[in-house]
């Protein structure tokens, strides 16, 4: 499963994004490029969901997006710091 680090707003690996998925990815990119990247990778993971460990990676990506969006849209509105991002990896 190839992991891509660059944004391609029309496809993810072998997955062609639907208009709704593309709009979601673009909006997540607008808020924070890490969210858009996690979303696109999550879509790629869905193609390999039966492989061992993939479901955990997908759950982690979803949790990171959810937690990050709550923090970003909360009263403080701060994106994660570089130290916080390094701790996620």
Backbone as CSV, one residue per row, in Angstrom:
resi,resn,N_x,N_y,N_z,CA_x,CA_y,CA_z,C_x,C_y,C_z
1,UNK,0.851,-1.169,0.000,0.000,0.000,0.000,0.894,1.227,0.000
2,UNK,0.934,1.964,-1.106,1.802,3.139,-1.162,1.245,4.284,-0.333
3,UNK,2.107,4.900,0.456,1.715,6.083,1.213,2.222,7.295,0.463
4,UNK,1.323,8.222,0.209,1.673,9.412,-0.538,1.681,10.607,0.402
5,UNK,2.598,11.499,0.173,2.696,12.666,1.053,2.292,13.953,0.355
6,UNK,1.993,13.887,-0.935,1.597,15.100,-1.636,0.106,15.086,-1.907
7,UNK,-0.477,16.260,-1.949,-1.916,16.407,-2.181,-2.222,16.203,-3.657
8,UNK,-3.217,15.407,-3.929,-3.770,15.262,-5.264,-5.271,15.352,-5.079
9,UNK,-5.876,16.452,-5.453,-7.278,16.681,-5.128,-8.237,15.813,-5.933
10,UNK,-7.721,15.022,-6.874,-8.621,14.195,-7.671,-8.473,12.712,-7.412
11,UNK,-7.389,12.283,-6.825,-7.246,10.854,-6.571,-6.365,10.612,-5.363
12,UNK,-6.534,9.435,-4.797,-5.717,8.984,-3.686,-5.217,7.614,-4.103
13,UNK,-3.922,7.496,-4.358,-3.426,6.205,-4.823,-4.223,5.758,-6.032
14,UNK,-4.893,4.636,-5.890,-5.730,4.121,-6.963,-7.196,4.535,-6.798
15,UNK,-7.527,5.232,-5.729,-8.897,5.607,-5.440,-9.234,6.940,-6.085
16,UNK,-10.290,6.974,-6.881,-10.777,8.240,-7.416,-11.786,8.775,-6.416
17,UNK,-11.588,10.002,-6.004,-12.474,10.608,-5.017,-13.795,11.005,-5.656
18,UNK,-14.865,10.789,-4.913,-16.167,11.287,-5.344,-16.174,12.799,-5.150
19,UNK,-17.114,13.496,-5.759,-17.167,14.946,-5.535,-17.286,15.309,-4.050
20,UNK,-18.069,14.543,-3.295,-18.223,14.815,-1.858,-16.906,14.584,-1.110
21,UNK,-16.214,13.499,-1.429,-14.923,13.219,-0.781,-13.901,14.289,-1.135
22,UNK,-13.899,14.711,-2.389,-12.963,15.754,-2.828,-13.253,17.068,-2.096
23,UNK,-14.531,17.415,-1.962,-14.897,18.637,-1.250,-14.491,18.551,0.222
24,UNK,-14.729,17.394,0.838,-14.339,17.196,2.237,-12.836,17.327,2.396
25,UNK,-12.078,16.661,1.527,-10.609,16.720,1.602,-10.110,18.146,1.419
26,UNK,-10.692,18.863,0.479,-10.254,20.238,0.230,-10.551,21.150,1.423
27,UNK,-11.700,20.963,2.051,-12.035,21.777,3.228,-11.127,21.433,4.411
28,UNK,-10.824,20.148,4.572,-9.897,19.765,5.636,-8.518,20.352,5.375
29,UNK,-8.079,20.356,4.119,-6.802,20.992,3.757,-6.808,22.466,4.103
30,UNK,-7.938,23.115,3.864,-8.044,24.541,4.142,-7.862,24.811,5.639
31,UNK,-8.437,23.928,6.472,-8.303,24.091,7.919,-6.907,23.740,8.403
32,UNK,-6.382,22.638,7.889,-5.044,22.180,8.261,-4.646,21.084,7.280
33,UNK,-3.546,21.243,6.562,-3.138,20.240,5.577,-2.962,18.832,6.167
34,UNK,-2.640,18.745,7.447,-2.502,17.432,8.070,-3.847,16.705,8.105
35,UNK,-4.926,17.442,8.329,-6.256,16.822,8.352,-6.610,16.276,6.968
36,UNK,-6.347,17.060,5.936,-6.617,16.595,4.572,-5.804,15.362,4.220
37,UNK,-4.542,15.366,4.643,-3.687,14.204,4.382,-4.165,12.969,5.111
38,UNK,-4.550,13.121,6.365,-5.085,11.983,7.127,-6.361,11.450,6.491
39,UNK,-7.215,12.353,6.031,-8.460,11.942,5.393,-8.188,11.141,4.118
40,UNK,-7.293,11.659,3.284,-6.962,10.951,2.036,-6.329,9.587,2.318
41,UNK,-5.433,9.541,3.300,-4.817,8.258,3.645,-5.867,7.296,4.202
42,UNK,-6.810,7.827,4.983,-7.883,6.986,5.499,-8.699,6.366,4.375
43,UNK,-8.960,7.139,3.333,-9.677,6.592,2.187,-8.868,5.481,1.517
44,UNK,-7.570,5.681,1.452,-6.701,4.645,0.875,-6.704,3.395,1.754
45,UNK,-6.655,3.589,3.072,-6.692,2.454,3.997,-7.967,1.639,3.817
46,UNK,-9.072,2.291,3.496,-10.350,1.577,3.344,-10.262,0.486,2.282
47,UNK,-9.420,0.661,1.293,-9.255,-0.356,0.250,-8.548,-1.602,0.779
48,UNK,-7.894,-1.484,1.917,-7.088,-2.580,2.470,-7.564,-2.959,3.870
49,UNK,-8.818,-2.716,4.158,-9.348,-2.853,5.515,-9.201,-4.270,6.078
50,UNK,-9.147,-5.278,5.235,-9.031,-6.655,5.711,-7.596,-7.066,6.050
51,UNK,-6.627,-6.226,5.727,-5.237,-6.540,6.053,-4.999,-6.283,7.545
52,UNK,-4.190,-7.115,8.176,-3.950,-6.953,9.620,-3.418,-5.564,9.963
53,UNK,-4.012,-4.971,10.968,-3.558,-3.688,11.490,-4.153,-2.460,10.820
54,UNK,-4.708,-2.619,9.626,-5.201,-1.457,8.887,-6.372,-0.800,9.600
55,UNK,-7.254,-1.591,10.192,-8.404,-1.010,10.884,-7.952,-0.102,12.031
56,UNK,-6.851,-0.451,12.683,-6.335,0.383,13.765,-5.765,1.687,13.226
57,UNK,-5.077,1.625,12.079,-4.557,2.844,11.464,-5.695,3.762,11.031
58,UNK,-6.749,3.179,10.476,-7.902,3.962,10.055,-8.576,4.625,11.257
59,UNK,-8.731,3.863,12.331,-9.335,4.424,13.551,-8.477,5.559,14.105
60,UNK,-7.171,5.386,14.071,-6.270,6.424,14.572,-6.392,7.696,13.725
61,UNK,-6.440,7.545,12.409,-6.585,8.710,11.531,-7.890,9.441,11.830
62,UNK,-8.973,8.695,11.982,-10.262,9.310,12.288,-10.257,10.025,13.621
63,UNK,-9.623,9.414,14.612,-9.537,10.018,15.945,-8.719,11.313,15.890
64,UNK,-7.616,11.300,15.153,-6.781,12.494,15.043,-7.527,13.626,14.347
65,UNK,-8.259,13.298,13.288,-9.040,14.324,12.608,-10.099,14.882,13.553
66,UNK,-10.834,13.988,14.204,-11.892,14.432,15.113,-11.371,15.287,16.246
67,UNK,-10.332,14.824,16.912,-9.762,15.593,18.032,-9.182,16.918,17.554
68,UNK,-8.515,16.883,16.409,-7.920,18.107,15.885,-8.961,19.136,15.486
69,UNK,-10.051,18.669,14.880,-11.114,19.604,14.495,-11.775,20.225,15.715
70,UNK,-11.995,19.428,16.747,-12.592,19.968,17.972,-11.687,21.047,18.542
71,UNK,-10.396,20.772,18.613,-9.456,21.759,19.153,-9.431,23.013,18.277
72,UNK,-9.377,22.829,16.971,-9.293,23.962,16.049,-10.541,24.824,16.103
73,UNK,-11.697,24.200,16.225,-12.955,24.937,16.201,-13.429,25.368,17.591
74,UNK,-12.697,24.978,18.625,-13.060,25.364,19.991,-12.678,26.823,20.230
75,UNK,-12.908,27.266,21.430,-12.679,28.670,21.784,-11.250,29.125,21.516
76,UNK,-10.243,28.246,21.784,-8.861,28.702,21.590,-8.460,28.671,20.128
77,UNK,-9.047,27.788,19.343,-8.817,27.752,17.907,-7.378,27.567,17.482
78,UNK,-6.574,26.922,18.310,-5.171,26.741,17.977,-4.938,25.420,17.272
79,UNK,-4.192,25.465,16.189,-3.775,24.240,15.521,-2.720,23.566,16.405
80,UNK,-2.515,22.253,16.251,-1.505,21.571,17.058,-0.103,22.138,16.813
81,UNK,0.676,22.194,17.875,2.045,22.678,17.748,2.907,21.613,17.079
82,UNK,4.108,22.004,16.662,5.034,21.043,16.052,5.380,19.930,17.027
83,UNK,5.528,20.265,18.330,5.839,19.239,19.338,4.695,18.243,19.456
84,UNK,3.443,18.727,19.427,2.303,17.839,19.496,2.239,16.935,18.271
85,UNK,2.537,17.494,17.092,2.521,16.701,15.878,3.601,15.621,15.905
86,UNK,4.778,15.945,16.437,5.850,14.960,16.551,5.474,13.852,17.502
87,UNK,4.708,14.166,18.556,4.276,13.158,19.509,3.263,12.194,18.939
88,UNK,2.569,12.579,17.868,1.567,11.726,17.236,2.243,10.651,16.415
89,UNK,3.344,10.970,15.794,4.013,10.031,14.881,4.586,8.839,15.556
